[in-house]
Amino acid sequence: MEKEQIGNNFFIPMPVVLVGTQVNRKANFMAVGWCTRVNGNPPMIACGIANSHYTSKGITETKTFSVNIPSTELLEKTDYCGIVSGAKSDKSGVFDVVYGSLKTAPMIKDCPVTLECRLVQVVPLPTHGLYIGEIVGAYADGRVIKDGKPDFPEIDPLFLTMPDNRYWSLGKYAGDAWSAGKNLTEQSQNNTQRGRK
C-alpha cells in the first residue's frame, strides 16, 4: 500500500495527564497531552505547555509541578481542566489535593498515580515551553500495584488523539517490550554469520 501525504498534524496517541502547580498560593490543574519521560537517572519528565497558559506562570514561580495520571473515571473533570483557564476560574476545589515533600506541587488524591517534580529547565519553543522536571516523589494507590509493578489496566489511563480530539482508554495487551523482537534478532545474527562464510 502506498503512503499518502496527510499534512503535519499530530497522529501519535498521547497519554493525558493533569499538571498541577500553585499560582498565587492556590492549587491549579491543567490537562496536558504532551508529556513524556525524558531521562533515566535522575528520572525526569517533560511537558509541553503553551506559552499563554496560566499553569506556566505557576511552574516558573514555584519551580515545582506535579504530574497526575487520571483514570477514565475522571474524564469529565480532566477535560474541564483542559478547557477552563485558571486565570478565569478557580480550579483548586475540583479535586482533593495532597502535597508531598516539595510543598508547592499539588497532587490529586483521586488520581491512581501522582508524581511531584522539581523544575530542571524550560526549553522555549515558538508556541510552547518544554518544562523538564526531575521526579522527586512518585505515589500510587495500593490497588494499582501488583507484585511491585504498576497494573496498567487497573490504573485505567486516558489517551488523547489529534486532530480528531478524542479520549481513549488503554487497549489490549499486544506483547512484551525488549522481547517480542528477539526472533528477528536471532535471524539477523544467523544471516550475518552466513554472509561471513
Buried (B, 14 or more C-beta within 10 A) or exposed (E): EEEEEEEEEEEEEBBBBBBBBBBEEBBBBBBBBBBEEBEEEEBBBBBBBBEEBBBBBBBBBBBBBBBBBBBBEBBEBBBBBBEBBBEEBEBBEBBEBBBBEBEBBBBBEBBBBBBBBBBBEBEEEEEBBBBBBBBBBEBBBEEBBEEEEBBBEBBBBBBBBBEEEEBBEBEEEEEEEEEEEEEEEEEEEEEEEEEEE
